[in-house]
Amino acid sequence: MSCEMCGKEEKTLEEQEMELRDDALRITEAFNRGWKAREICSTREREIIESVIGLGMSFEETAENYGINLKTVYFHWGNALTKIRGLV
């Protein structure tokens, strides 16, 4: 059905509901992958991810925050990404 004023196609309620259900399913799947990722990552890997992504810290700031070498941060980051990629 198209709008007489603007000429755009209007979606039926059924189409809108299907889109909402699809969006909810994608969000749920992403959430579940996130929980699985938390379970397979080590404590230190989760700390690195939270610092960089959750808190917006740089890798250098993260290394300083945890009192570890920058190469160690990269090591944990790489391990976490490898594990998470395996879930996708």
Number of C-alpha atoms within 10 A of each C-alpha: 9 10 9 8 6 7 9 10 10 11 11 10 9 9 11 12 12 12 12 12 12 12 12 12 12 12 12 12 12 13 12 12 15 13 11 14 19 17 11 14 19 14 12 14 21 18 18 23 23 14 19 17 11 10 11 12 16 12 20 15 14 22 19 13 11 13 9 12 14 14 12 12 22 16 12 20 19 13 14 21 14 12 15 17 9 8 11 7
